[in-house]
Amino acid sequence: MTLVLNRDWGGYSLPQDFCDAYGIGDAWDAPVERDDPRLIKWVRDHADGRGKCGDLACVEIPDNCTDYKIDDYDGMESVIYVVDGKIYHA
């Protein structure tokens, strides 16, 4: 499974170019899931991946994970996920 995370300080937001391309609206309030195929493609196609504050990147976690949570420390994100009862970080 691919998720889009912010990998820099400052907080997650969608790039306004992405929102404009898909007619989504404001980058701060757009209801786009982190595993949205349009967002994943956009982040992969635009290496800079800049939102209003952060720096977006695609992160892979196993498809067989039973649960995951996006963790945020001062805007920089990582993901904690569970596979076979064990906890992993990405």
PyMOL Python script that loads the backbone (N, CA, C, O; Angstrom):
from pymol import cmd

cmd.read_pdbstr("""\
ATOM      1  N   MET A   1       0.844  -1.156   0.000  1.00  0.00           N
ATOM      2  CA  MET A   1       0.000   0.000   0.000  1.00  0.00           C
ATOM      3  C   MET A   1       0.903   1.237   0.000  1.00  0.00           C
ATOM      4  O   MET A   1       1.922   1.279   0.690  1.00  0.00           O
ATOM      5  N   THR A   2       0.517   2.214  -0.769  1.00  0.00           N
ATOM      6  CA  THR A   2       1.274   3.462  -0.852  1.00  0.00           C
ATOM      7  C   THR A   2       0.495   4.559  -0.142  1.00  0.00           C
ATOM      8  O   THR A   2      -0.713   4.705  -0.334  1.00  0.00           O
ATOM      9  N   LEU A   3       1.198   5.326   0.677  1.00  0.00           N
ATOM     10  CA  LEU A   3       0.618   6.475   1.368  1.00  0.00           C
ATOM     11  C   LEU A   3       1.463   7.707   1.078  1.00  0.00           C
ATOM     12  O   LEU A   3       2.670   7.601   0.860  1.00  0.00           O
ATOM     13  N   VAL A   4       0.836   8.860   1.075  1.00  0.00           N
ATOM     14  CA  VAL A   4       1.560  10.118   0.908  1.00  0.00           C
ATOM     15  C   VAL A   4       1.709  10.757   2.288  1.00  0.00           C
ATOM     16  O   VAL A   4       0.728  10.979   2.998  1.00  0.00           O
ATOM     17  N   LEU A   5       2.961  11.048   2.648  1.00  0.00           N
ATOM     18  CA  LEU A   5       3.274  11.662   3.934  1.00  0.00           C
ATOM     19  C   LEU A   5       4.073  12.931   3.728  1.00  0.00           C
ATOM     20  O   LEU A   5       4.697  13.128   2.685  1.00  0.00           O
ATOM     21  N   ASN A   6       4.047  13.785   4.727  1.00  0.00           N
ATOM     22  CA  ASN A   6       4.918  14.952   4.739  1.00  0.00           C
ATOM     23  C   ASN A   6       6.242  14.536   5.368  1.00  0.00           C
ATOM     24  O   ASN A   6       6.258  14.019   6.485  1.00  0.00           O
ATOM     25  N   ARG A   7       7.329  14.750   4.680  1.00  0.00           N
ATOM     26  CA  ARG A   7       8.645  14.327   5.159  1.00  0.00           C
ATOM     27  C   ARG A   7       9.537  15.504   5.544  1.00  0.00           C
ATOM     28  O   ARG A   7      10.763  15.394   5.516  1.00  0.00           O
ATOM     29  N   ASP A   8       8.921  16.628   5.903  1.00  0.00           N
ATOM     30  CA  ASP A   8       9.677  17.809   6.316  1.00  0.00           C
ATOM     31  C   ASP A   8       8.890  18.501   7.416  1.00  0.00           C
ATOM     32  O   ASP A   8       7.704  18.228   7.600  1.00  0.00           O
ATOM     33  N   TRP A   9       9.534  19.383   8.137  1.00  0.00           N
ATOM     34  CA  TRP A   9       8.862  20.138   9.185  1.00  0.00           C
ATOM     35  C   TRP A   9       7.843  21.084   8.566  1.00  0.00           C
ATOM     36  O   TRP A   9       8.005  21.522   7.427  1.00  0.00           O
ATOM     37  N   GLY A  10       6.812  21.392   9.304  1.00  0.00           N
ATOM     38  CA  GLY A  10       5.898  22.432   8.868  1.00  0.00           C
ATOM     39  C   GLY A  10       4.479  21.991   8.621  1.00  0.00           C
ATOM     40  O   GLY A  10       3.602  22.851   8.522  1.00  0.00           O
ATOM     41  N   GLY A  11       4.196  20.730   8.517  1.00  0.00           N
ATOM     42  CA  GLY A  11       2.818  20.286   8.402  1.00  0.00           C
ATOM     43  C   GLY A  11       2.414  19.849   7.014  1.00  0.00           C
ATOM     44  O   GLY A  11       2.951  20.308   6.006  1.00  0.00           O
ATOM     45  N   TYR A  12       1.454  18.948   6.992  1.00  0.00           N
ATOM     46  CA  TYR A  12       0.939  18.376   5.758  1.00  0.00           C
ATOM     47  C   TYR A  12      -0.067  19.321   5.113  1.00  0.00           C
ATOM     48  O   TYR A  12      -0.973  19.828   5.774  1.00  0.00           O
ATOM     49  N   SER A  13       0.100  19.544   3.845  1.00  0.00           N
ATOM     50  CA  SER A  13      -0.922  20.213   3.035  1.00  0.00           C
ATOM     51  C   SER A  13      -0.736  19.746   1.605  1.00  0.00           C
ATOM     52  O   SER A  13       0.353  19.337   1.203  1.00  0.00           O
ATOM     53  N   LEU A  14      -1.801  19.813   0.859  1.00  0.00           N
ATOM     54  CA  LEU A  14      -1.732  19.426  -0.546  1.00  0.00           C
ATOM     55  C   LEU A  14      -1.160  20.569  -1.367  1.00  0.00           C
ATOM     56  O   LEU A  14      -1.407  21.734  -1.054  1.00  0.00           O
ATOM     57  N   PRO A  15      -0.403  20.261  -2.406  1.00  0.00           N
ATOM     58  CA  PRO A  15       0.059  21.312  -3.310  1.00  0.00           C
ATOM     59  C   PRO A  15      -1.142  21.937  -4.028  1.00  0.00           C
ATOM     60  O   PRO A  15      -2.032  21.226  -4.494  1.00  0.00           O
ATOM     61  N   GLN A  16      -1.159  23.251  -4.112  1.00  0.00           N
ATOM     62  CA  GLN A  16      -2.278  23.928  -4.760  1.00  0.00           C
ATOM     63  C   GLN A  16      -2.377  23.522  -6.233  1.00  0.00           C
ATOM     64  O   GLN A  16      -3.480  23.460  -6.777  1.00  0.00           O
ATOM     65  N   ASP A  17      -1.241  23.243  -6.888  1.00  0.00           N
ATOM     66  CA  ASP A  17      -1.262  22.780  -8.278  1.00  0.00           C
ATOM     67  C   ASP A  17      -2.058  21.487  -8.416  1.00  0.00           C
ATOM     68  O   ASP A  17      -2.807  21.321  -9.379  1.00  0.00           O
ATOM     69  N   PHE A  18      -1.902  20.566  -7.458  1.00  0.00           N
ATOM     70  CA  PHE A  18      -2.658  19.323  -7.458  1.00  0.00           C
ATOM     71  C   PHE A  18      -4.147  19.623  -7.314  1.00  0.00           C
ATOM     72  O   PHE A  18      -4.969  19.086  -8.056  1.00  0.00           O
ATOM     73  N   CYS A  19      -4.488  20.473  -6.367  1.00  0.00           N
ATOM     74  CA  CYS A  19      -5.899  20.820  -6.137  1.00  0.00           C
ATOM     75  C   CYS A  19      -6.506  21.476  -7.372  1.00  0.00           C
ATOM     76  O   CYS A  19      -7.638  21.176  -7.748  1.00  0.00           O
ATOM     77  N   ASP A  20      -5.753  22.366  -7.995  1.00  0.00           N
ATOM     78  CA  ASP A  20      -6.245  23.029  -9.204  1.00  0.00           C
ATOM     79  C   ASP A  20      -6.451  22.030 -10.339  1.00  0.00           C
ATOM     80  O   ASP A  20      -7.446  22.108 -11.060  1.00  0.00           O
ATOM     81  N   ALA A  21      -5.522  21.097 -10.500  1.00  0.00           N
ATOM     82  CA  ALA A  21      -5.596  20.117 -11.590  1.00  0.00           C
ATOM     83  C   ALA A  21      -6.829  19.224 -11.470  1.00  0.00           C
ATOM     84  O   ALA A  21      -7.381  18.791 -12.482  1.00  0.00           O
ATOM     85  N   TYR A  22      -7.266  18.946 -10.237  1.00  0.00           N
ATOM     86  CA  TYR A  22      -8.396  18.044 -10.032  1.00  0.00           C
ATOM     87  C   TYR A  22      -9.651  18.756  -9.548  1.00  0.00           C
ATOM     88  O   TYR A  22     -10.625  18.108  -9.164  1.00  0.00           O
ATOM     89  N   GLY A  23      -9.636  20.085  -9.563  1.00  0.00           N
ATOM     90  CA  GLY A  23     -10.809  20.853  -9.165  1.00  0.00           C
ATOM     91  C   GLY A  23     -11.234  20.590  -7.737  1.00  0.00           C
ATOM     92  O   GLY A  23     -12.426  20.520  -7.438  1.00  0.00           O
ATOM     93  N   ILE A  24     -10.264  20.445  -6.859  1.00  0.00           N
ATOM     94  CA  ILE A  24     -10.540  20.068  -5.478  1.00  0.00           C
ATOM     95  C   ILE A  24     -10.834  21.268  -4.582  1.00  0.00           C
ATOM     96  O   ILE A  24     -11.628  21.150  -3.649  1.00  0.00           O
ATOM     97  N   GLY A  25     -10.229  22.395  -4.834  1.00  0.00           N
ATOM     98  CA  GLY A  25     -10.452  23.560  -3.979  1.00  0.00           C
ATOM     99  C   GLY A  25      -9.195  23.929  -3.215  1.00  0.00           C
ATOM    100  O   GLY A  25      -8.085  23.871  -3.745  1.00  0.00           O
ATOM    101  N   ASP A  26      -9.387  24.306  -1.975  1.00  0.00           N
ATOM    102  CA  ASP A  26      -8.287  24.799  -1.147  1.00  0.00           C
ATOM    103  C   ASP A  26      -7.367  23.668  -0.685  1.00  0.00           C
ATOM    104  O   ASP A  26      -7.832  22.593  -0.307  1.00  0.00           O
ATOM    105  N   ALA A  27      -6.075  23.921  -0.720  1.00  0.00           N
ATOM    106  CA  ALA A  27      -5.075  22.915  -0.375  1.00  0.00           C
ATOM    107  C   ALA A  27      -5.147  22.492   1.092  1.00  0.00           C
ATOM    108  O   ALA A  27      -4.782  21.361   1.415  1.00  0.00           O
ATOM    109  N   TRP A  28      -5.604  23.361   1.981  1.00  0.00           N
ATOM    110  CA  TRP A  28      -5.653  23.042   3.409  1.00  0.00           C
ATOM    111  C   TRP A  28      -6.864  22.194   3.769  1.00  0.00           C
ATOM    112  O   TRP A  28      -6.789  21.380   4.690  1.00  0.00           O
ATOM    113  N   ASP A  29      -7.978  22.367   3.064  1.00  0.00           N
ATOM    114  CA  ASP A  29      -9.227  21.720   3.456  1.00  0.00           C
ATOM    115  C   ASP A  29      -9.694  20.629   2.501  1.00  0.00           C
ATOM    116  O   ASP A  29     -10.810  20.130   2.642  1.00  0.00           O
ATOM    117  N   ALA A  30      -8.879  20.254   1.547  1.00  0.00           N
ATOM    118  CA  ALA A  30      -9.298  19.286   0.533  1.00  0.00           C
ATOM    119  C   ALA A  30      -9.483  17.895   1.153  1.00  0.00           C
ATOM    120  O   ALA A  30      -8.607  17.417   1.873  1.00  0.00           O
ATOM    121  N   PRO A  31     -10.610  17.254   0.877  1.00  0.00           N
ATOM    122  CA  PRO A  31     -10.881  15.919   1.429  1.00  0.00           C
ATOM    123  C   PRO A  31     -10.259  14.807   0.583  1.00  0.00           C
ATOM    124  O   PRO A  31     -10.976  14.026  -0.041  1.00  0.00           O
ATOM    125  N   VAL A  32      -8.944  14.736   0.563  1.00  0.00           N
ATOM    126  CA  VAL A  32      -8.233  13.746  -0.244  1.00  0.00           C
ATOM    127  C   VAL A  32      -7.520  12.788   0.707  1.00  0.00           C
ATOM    128  O   VAL A  32      -6.744  13.210   1.565  1.00  0.00           O
ATOM    129  N   GLU A  33      -7.792  11.497   0.543  1.00  0.00           N
ATOM    130  CA  GLU A  33      -7.164  10.486   1.393  1.00  0.00           C
ATOM    131  C   GLU A  33      -5.688  10.321   1.024  1.00  0.00           C
ATOM    132  O   GLU A  33      -5.288  10.606  -0.104  1.00  0.00           O
ATOM    133  N   ARG A  34      -4.901   9.869   1.965  1.00  0.00           N
ATOM    134  CA  ARG A  34      -3.456   9.704   1.762  1.00  0.00           C
ATOM    135  C   ARG A  34      -3.118   8.610   0.763  1.00  0.00           C
ATOM    136  O   ARG A  34      -2.005   8.577   0.237  1.00  0.00           O
ATOM    137  N   ASP A  35      -4.066   7.708   0.492  1.00  0.00           N
ATOM    138  CA  ASP A  35      -3.825   6.642  -0.481  1.00  0.00           C
ATOM    139  C   ASP A  35      -4.570   6.880  -1.790  1.00  0.00           C
ATOM    140  O   ASP A  35      -4.736   5.955  -2.585  1.00  0.00           O
ATOM    141  N   ASP A  36      -5.017   8.105  -2.017  1.00  0.00           N
ATOM    142  CA  ASP A  36      -5.727   8.458  -3.257  1.00  0.00           C
ATOM    143  C   ASP A  36      -4.785   8.273  -4.451  1.00  0.00           C
ATOM    144  O   ASP A  36      -3.709   8.870  -4.474  1.00  0.00           O
ATOM    145  N   PRO A  37      -5.165   7.460  -5.443  1.00  0.00           N
ATOM    146  CA  PRO A  37      -4.291   7.204  -6.592  1.00  0.00           C
ATOM    147  C   PRO A  37      -3.895   8.479  -7.349  1.00  0.00           C
ATOM    148  O   PRO A  37      -2.786   8.560  -7.878  1.00  0.00           O
ATOM    149  N   ARG A  38      -4.785   9.467  -7.405  1.00  0.00           N
ATOM    150  CA  ARG A  38      -4.447  10.736  -8.087  1.00  0.00           C
ATOM    151  C   ARG A  38      -3.322  11.453  -7.355  1.00  0.00           C
ATOM    152  O   ARG A  38      -2.404  11.981  -7.982  1.00  0.00           O
ATOM    153  N   LEU A  39      -3.392  11.471  -6.027  1.00  0.00           N
ATOM    154  CA  LEU A  39      -2.359  12.140  -5.229  1.00  0.00           C
ATOM    155  C   LEU A  39      -1.036  11.403  -5.332  1.00  0.00           C
ATOM    156  O   LEU A  39       0.013  12.028  -5.485  1.00  0.00           O
ATOM    157  N   ILE A  40      -1.074  10.090  -5.252  1.00  0.00           N
ATOM    158  CA  ILE A  40       0.159   9.293  -5.365  1.00  0.00           C
ATOM    159  C   ILE A  40       0.826   9.542  -6.708  1.00  0.00           C
ATOM    160  O   ILE A  40       2.037   9.756  -6.771  1.00  0.00           O
ATOM    161  N   LYS A  41       0.052   9.515  -7.769  1.00  0.00           N
ATOM    162  CA  LYS A  41       0.608   9.775  -9.108  1.00  0.00           C
ATOM    163  C   LYS A  41       1.195  11.179  -9.181  1.00  0.00           C
ATOM    164  O   LYS A  41       2.285  11.365  -9.722  1.00  0.00           O
ATOM    165  N   TRP A  42       0.493  12.160  -8.647  1.00  0.00           N
ATOM    166  CA  TRP A  42       0.970  13.543  -8.705  1.00  0.00           C
ATOM    167  C   TRP A  42       2.291  13.685  -7.952  1.00  0.00           C
ATOM    168  O   TRP A  42       3.221  14.318  -8.452  1.00  0.00           O
ATOM    169  N   VAL A  43       2.381  13.106  -6.763  1.00  0.00           N
ATOM    170  CA  VAL A  43       3.624  13.202  -5.975  1.00  0.00           C
ATOM    171  C   VAL A  43       4.772  12.516  -6.704  1.00  0.00           C
ATOM    172  O   VAL A  43       5.891  13.028  -6.712  1.00  0.00           O
ATOM    173  N   ARG A  44       4.510  11.369  -7.312  1.00  0.00           N
ATOM    174  CA  ARG A  44       5.572  10.662  -8.046  1.00  0.00           C
ATOM    175  C   ARG A  44       5.997  11.419  -9.309  1.00  0.00           C
ATOM    176  O   ARG A  44       7.168  11.391  -9.687  1.00  0.00           O
ATOM    177  N   ASP A  45       5.048  12.092  -9.955  1.00  0.00           N
ATOM    178  CA  ASP A  45       5.353  12.827 -11.182  1.00  0.00           C
ATOM    179  C   ASP A  45       5.989  14.192 -10.937  1.00  0.00           C
ATOM    180  O   ASP A  45       6.607  14.762 -11.836  1.00  0.00           O
ATOM    181  N   HIS A  46       5.839  14.707  -9.739  1.00  0.00           N
ATOM    182  CA  HIS A  46       6.379  16.027  -9.391  1.00  0.00           C
ATOM    183  C   HIS A  46       7.366  15.848  -8.251  1.00  0.00           C
ATOM    184  O   HIS A  46       6.986  15.854  -7.080  1.00  0.00           O
ATOM    185  N   ALA A  47       8.602  15.694  -8.594  1.00  0.00           N
ATOM    186  CA  ALA A  47       9.633  15.359  -7.615  1.00  0.00           C
ATOM    187  C   ALA A  47       9.722  16.367  -6.476  1.00  0.00           C
ATOM    188  O   ALA A  47      10.107  16.011  -5.363  1.00  0.00           O
ATOM    189  N   ASP A  48       9.368  17.630  -6.748  1.00  0.00           N
ATOM    190  CA  ASP A  48       9.455  18.612  -5.670  1.00  0.00           C
ATOM    191  C   ASP A  48       8.359  18.388  -4.633  1.00  0.00           C
ATOM    192  O   ASP A  48       8.600  18.614  -3.448  1.00  0.00           O
ATOM    193  N   GLY A  49       7.174  17.955  -5.029  1.00  0.00           N
ATOM    194  CA  GLY A  49       6.098  17.574  -4.128  1.00  0.00           C
ATOM    195  C   GLY A  49       5.742  18.579  -3.054  1.00  0.00           C
ATOM    196  O   GLY A  49       5.176  18.208  -2.026  1.00  0.00           O
ATOM    197  N   ARG A  50       6.061  19.840  -3.270  1.00  0.00           N
ATOM    198  CA  ARG A  50       5.883  20.828  -2.217  1.00  0.00           C
ATOM    199  C   ARG A  50       4.424  21.194  -1.996  1.00  0.00           C
ATOM    200  O   ARG A  50       3.695  21.490  -2.943  1.00  0.00           O
ATOM    201  N   GLY A  51       4.011  21.171  -0.744  1.00  0.00           N
ATOM    202  CA  GLY A  51       2.731  21.715  -0.333  1.00  0.00           C
ATOM    203  C   GLY A  51       2.980  23.131   0.157  1.00  0.00           C
ATOM    204  O   GLY A  51       4.033  23.702  -0.126  1.00  0.00           O
ATOM    205  N   LYS A  52       2.047  23.699   0.875  1.00  0.00           N
ATOM    206  CA  LYS A  52       2.236  25.056   1.391  1.00  0.00           C
ATOM    207  C   LYS A  52       3.310  25.106   2.458  1.00  0.00           C
ATOM    208  O   LYS A  52       3.985  26.124   2.610  1.00  0.00           O
ATOM    209  N   CYS A  53       3.479  24.016   3.205  1.00  0.00           N
ATOM    210  CA  CYS A  53       4.491  23.998   4.259  1.00  0.00           C
ATOM    211  C   CYS A  53       5.515  22.899   4.079  1.00  0.00           C
ATOM    212  O   CYS A  53       6.717  23.144   4.189  1.00  0.00           O
ATOM    213  N   GLY A  54       5.055  21.692   3.804  1.00  0.00           N
ATOM    214  CA  GLY A  54       5.926  20.533   3.864  1.00  0.00           C
ATOM    215  C   GLY A  54       6.452  20.051   2.540  1.00  0.00           C
ATOM    216  O   GLY A  54       6.426  20.762   1.535  1.00  0.00           O
ATOM    217  N   ASP A  55       6.928  18.829   2.560  1.00  0.00           N
ATOM    218  CA  ASP A  55       7.521  18.172   1.405  1.00  0.00           C
ATOM    219  C   ASP A  55       6.920  16.765   1.320  1.00  0.00           C
ATOM    220  O   ASP A  55       7.232  15.910   2.150  1.00  0.00           O
ATOM    221  N   LEU A  56       6.073  16.521   0.337  1.00  0.00           N
ATOM    222  CA  LEU A  56       5.354  15.258   0.240  1.00  0.00           C
ATOM    223  C   LEU A  56       6.195  14.169  -0.401  1.00  0.00           C
ATOM    224  O   LEU A  56       6.992  14.425  -1.303  1.00  0.00           O
ATOM    225  N   ALA A  57       6.001  12.944   0.083  1.00  0.00           N
ATOM    226  CA  ALA A  57       6.700  11.784  -0.459  1.00  0.00           C
ATOM    227  C   ALA A  57       5.798  10.564  -0.337  1.00  0.00           C
ATOM    228  O   ALA A  57       4.939  10.497   0.542  1.00  0.00           O
ATOM    229  N   CYS A  58       6.005   9.603  -1.228  1.00  0.00           N
ATOM    230  CA  CYS A  58       5.269   8.339  -1.173  1.00  0.00           C
ATOM    231  C   CYS A  58       6.031   7.363  -0.291  1.00  0.00           C
ATOM    232  O   CYS A  58       7.249   7.220  -0.405  1.00  0.00           O
ATOM    233  N   VAL A  59       5.300   6.696   0.588  1.00  0.00           N
ATOM    234  CA  VAL A  59       5.878   5.713   1.491  1.00  0.00           C
ATOM    235  C   VAL A  59       5.123   4.403   1.287  1.00  0.00           C
ATOM    236  O   VAL A  59       3.893   4.387   1.236  1.00  0.00           O
ATOM    237  N   GLU A  60       5.858   3.326   1.173  1.00  0.00           N
ATOM    238  CA  GLU A  60       5.254   2.007   0.966  1.00  0.00           C
ATOM    239  C   GLU A  60       5.152   1.275   2.304  1.00  0.00           C
ATOM    240  O   GLU A  60       6.107   1.236   3.080  1.00  0.00           O
ATOM    241  N   ILE A  61       3.989   0.701   2.556  1.00  0.00           N
ATOM    242  CA  ILE A  61       3.820  -0.206   3.681  1.00  0.00           C
ATOM    243  C   ILE A  61       3.205  -1.485   3.129  1.00  0.00           C
ATOM    244  O   ILE A  61       2.563  -1.453   2.079  1.00  0.00           O
ATOM    245  N   PRO A  62       3.387  -2.599   3.810  1.00  0.00           N
ATOM    246  CA  PRO A  62       2.891  -3.870   3.283  1.00  0.00           C
ATOM    247  C   PRO A  62       1.373  -3.875   3.111  1.00  0.00           C
ATOM    248  O   PRO A  62       0.639  -3.324   3.932  1.00  0.00           O
ATOM    249  N   ASP A  63       0.923  -4.501   2.041  1.00  0.00           N
ATOM    250  CA  ASP A  63      -0.515  -4.621   1.794  1.00  0.00           C
ATOM    251  C   ASP A  63      -1.202  -5.472   2.860  1.00  0.00           C
ATOM    252  O   ASP A  63      -2.402  -5.332   3.095  1.00  0.00           O
ATOM    253  N   ASN A  64      -0.444  -6.343   3.497  1.00  0.00           N
ATOM    254  CA  ASN A  64      -1.045  -7.227   4.499  1.00  0.00           C
ATOM    255  C   ASN A  64      -1.006  -6.643   5.912  1.00  0.00           C
ATOM    256  O   ASN A  64      -1.216  -7.369   6.884  1.00  0.00           O
ATOM    257  N   CYS A  65      -0.742  -5.345   6.035  1.00  0.00           N
ATOM    258  CA  CYS A  65      -0.778  -4.758   7.371  1.00  0.00           C
ATOM    259  C   CYS A  65      -2.226  -4.735   7.855  1.00  0.00           C
ATOM    260  O   CYS A  65      -3.151  -4.515   7.073  1.00  0.00           O
ATOM    261  N   THR A  66      -2.404  -4.962   9.138  1.00  0.00           N
ATOM    262  CA  THR A  66      -3.749  -5.033   9.696  1.00  0.00           C
ATOM    263  C   THR A  66      -4.216  -3.691  10.241  1.00  0.00           C
ATOM    264  O   THR A  66      -5.411  -3.494  10.459  1.00  0.00           O
ATOM    265  N   ASP A  67      -3.292  -2.771  10.461  1.00  0.00           N
ATOM    266  CA  ASP A  67      -3.642  -1.445  10.955  1.00  0.00           C
ATOM    267  C   ASP A  67      -2.462  -0.522  10.703  1.00  0.00           C
ATOM    268  O   ASP A  67      -1.314  -0.962  10.645  1.00  0.00           O
ATOM    269  N   TYR A  68      -2.760   0.766  10.553  1.00  0.00           N
ATOM    270  CA  TYR A  68      -1.686   1.745  10.452  1.00  0.00           C
ATOM    271  C   TYR A  68      -2.166   3.082  11.002  1.00  0.00           C
ATOM    272  O   TYR A  68      -3.364   3.357  11.066  1.00  0.00           O
ATOM    273  N   LYS A  69      -1.191   3.908  11.397  1.00  0.00           N
ATOM    274  CA  LYS A  69      -1.477   5.234  11.909  1.00  0.00           C
ATOM    275  C   LYS A  69      -0.381   6.168  11.426  1.00  0.00           C
ATOM    276  O   LYS A  69       0.804   5.842  11.498  1.00  0.00           O
ATOM    277  N   ILE A  70      -0.779   7.317  10.940  1.00  0.00           N
ATOM    278  CA  ILE A  70       0.199   8.334  10.543  1.00  0.00           C
ATOM    279  C   ILE A  70       0.537   9.133  11.789  1.00  0.00           C
ATOM    280  O   ILE A  70      -0.339   9.713  12.431  1.00  0.00           O
ATOM    281  N   ASP A  71       1.818   9.153  12.119  1.00  0.00           N
ATOM    282  CA  ASP A  71       2.319   9.843  13.302  1.00  0.00           C
ATOM    283  C   ASP A  71       2.929  11.167  12.865  1.00  0.00           C
ATOM    284  O   ASP A  71       3.564  11.245  11.814  1.00  0.00           O
ATOM    285  N   ASP A  72       2.738  12.199  13.665  1.00  0.00           N
ATOM    286  CA  ASP A  72       3.170  13.555  13.311  1.00  0.00           C
ATOM    287  C   ASP A  72       3.997  14.127  14.453  1.00  0.00           C
ATOM    288  O   ASP A  72       3.545  14.157  15.598  1.00  0.00           O
ATOM    289  N   TYR A  73       5.207  14.582  14.144  1.00  0.00           N
ATOM    290  CA  TYR A  73       6.039  15.281  15.120  1.00  0.00           C
ATOM    291  C   TYR A  73       6.448  16.608  14.519  1.00  0.00           C
ATOM    292  O   TYR A  73       7.289  16.653  13.622  1.00  0.00           O
ATOM    293  N   ASP A  74       5.860  17.689  15.004  1.00  0.00           N
ATOM    294  CA  ASP A  74       6.120  19.040  14.484  1.00  0.00           C
ATOM    295  C   ASP A  74       5.924  19.126  12.972  1.00  0.00           C
ATOM    296  O   ASP A  74       6.639  19.863  12.291  1.00  0.00           O
ATOM    297  N   GLY A  75       4.977  18.390  12.460  1.00  0.00           N
ATOM    298  CA  GLY A  75       4.661  18.439  11.039  1.00  0.00           C
ATOM    299  C   GLY A  75       5.315  17.356  10.220  1.00  0.00           C
ATOM    300  O   GLY A  75       4.802  17.006   9.156  1.00  0.00           O
ATOM    301  N   MET A  76       6.442  16.802  10.678  1.00  0.00           N
ATOM    302  CA  MET A  76       7.091  15.716   9.943  1.00  0.00           C
ATOM    303  C   MET A  76       6.373  14.420  10.286  1.00  0.00           C
ATOM    304  O   MET A  76       6.157  14.109  11.457  1.00  0.00           O
ATOM    305  N   GLU A  77       6.006  13.666   9.251  1.00  0.00           N
ATOM    306  CA  GLU A  77       5.194  12.479   9.456  1.00  0.00           C
ATOM    307  C   GLU A  77       5.954  11.180   9.197  1.00  0.00           C
ATOM    308  O   GLU A  77       6.874  11.118   8.381  1.00  0.00           O
ATOM    309  N   SER A  78       5.539  10.162   9.915  1.00  0.00           N
ATOM    310  CA  SER A  78       5.972   8.794   9.664  1.00  0.00           C
ATOM    311  C   SER A  78       4.730   7.930   9.836  1.00  0.00           C
ATOM    312  O   SER A  78       3.686   8.416  10.272  1.00  0.00           O
ATOM    313  N   VAL A  79       4.841   6.670   9.499  1.00  0.00           N
ATOM    314  CA  VAL A  79       3.690   5.783   9.640  1.00  0.00           C
ATOM    315  C   VAL A  79       4.090   4.602  10.514  1.00  0.00           C
ATOM    316  O   VAL A  79       5.174   4.037  10.372  1.00  0.00           O
ATOM    317  N   ILE A  80       3.191   4.247  11.417  1.00  0.00           N
ATOM    318  CA  ILE A  80       3.346   3.085  12.275  1.00  0.00           C
ATOM    319  C   ILE A  80       2.322   2.072  11.784  1.00  0.00           C
ATOM    320  O   ILE A  80       1.144   2.397  11.636  1.00  0.00           O
ATOM    321  N   TYR A  81       2.767   0.844  11.530  1.00  0.00           N
ATOM    322  CA  TYR A  81       1.841  -0.161  11.012  1.00  0.00           C
ATOM    323  C   TYR A  81       2.078  -1.515  11.678  1.00  0.00           C
ATOM    324  O   TYR A  81       3.135  -1.763  12.257  1.00  0.00           O
ATOM    325  N   VAL A  82       1.079  -2.376  11.584  1.00  0.00           N
ATOM    326  CA  VAL A  82       1.109  -3.682  12.245  1.00  0.00           C
ATOM    327  C   VAL A  82       1.011  -4.788  11.194  1.00  0.00           C
ATOM    328  O   VAL A  82       0.121  -4.771  10.343  1.00  0.00           O
ATOM    329  N   VAL A  83       1.935  -5.748  11.264  1.00  0.00           N
ATOM    330  CA  VAL A  83       1.906  -6.942  10.427  1.00  0.00           C
ATOM    331  C   VAL A  83       2.162  -8.144  11.334  1.00  0.00           C
ATOM    332  O   VAL A  83       3.161  -8.191  12.052  1.00  0.00           O
ATOM    333  N   ASP A  84       1.259  -9.102  11.293  1.00  0.00           N
ATOM    334  CA  ASP A  84       1.372 -10.309  12.122  1.00  0.00           C
ATOM    335  C   ASP A  84       1.598  -9.990  13.596  1.00  0.00           C
ATOM    336  O   ASP A  84       2.379 -10.662  14.270  1.00  0.00           O
ATOM    337  N   GLY A  85       0.917  -8.971  14.090  1.00  0.00           N
ATOM    338  CA  GLY A  85       1.019  -8.606  15.498  1.00  0.00           C
ATOM    339  C   GLY A  85       2.258  -7.840  15.891  1.00  0.00           C
ATOM    340  O   GLY A  85       2.432  -7.519  17.066  1.00  0.00           O
ATOM    341  N   LYS A  86       3.125  -7.538  14.942  1.00  0.00           N
ATOM    342  CA  LYS A  86       4.355  -6.786  15.228  1.00  0.00           C
ATOM    343  C   LYS A  86       4.200  -5.356  14.708  1.00  0.00           C
ATOM    344  O   LYS A  86       3.580  -5.124  13.670  1.00  0.00           O
ATOM    345  N   ILE A  87       4.766  -4.413  15.439  1.00  0.00           N
ATOM    346  CA  ILE A  87       4.686  -2.989  15.085  1.00  0.00           C
ATOM    347  C   ILE A  87       5.950  -2.586  14.345  1.00  0.00           C
ATOM    348  O   ILE A  87       7.063  -2.923  14.747  1.00  0.00           O
ATOM    349  N   TYR A  88       5.750  -1.850  13.247  1.00  0.00           N
ATOM    350  CA  TYR A  88       6.849  -1.355  12.414  1.00  0.00           C
ATOM    351  C   TYR A  88       6.677   0.142  12.182  1.00  0.00           C
ATOM    352  O   TYR A  88       5.579   0.683  12.310  1.00  0.00           O
ATOM    353  N   HIS A  89       7.774   0.798  11.840  1.00  0.00           N
ATOM    354  CA  HIS A  89       7.759   2.236  11.522  1.00  0.00           C
ATOM    355  C   HIS A  89       8.317   2.446  10.120  1.00  0.00           C
ATOM    356  O   HIS A  89       9.240   1.756   9.688  1.00  0.00           O
ATOM    357  N   ALA A  90       7.734   3.418   9.423  1.00  0.00           N
ATOM    358  CA  ALA A  90       8.256   3.780   8.093  1.00  0.00           C
ATOM    359  C   ALA A  90       8.236   5.287   7.956  1.00  0.00           C
ATOM    360  O   ALA A  90       8.631   5.817   6.918  1.00  0.00           O
TER     361      ALA A  90
END
""", "prot")
cmd.dss("prot")
cmd.show_as("cartoon", "prot")
cmd.util.cbc("prot")
cmd.orient("prot")
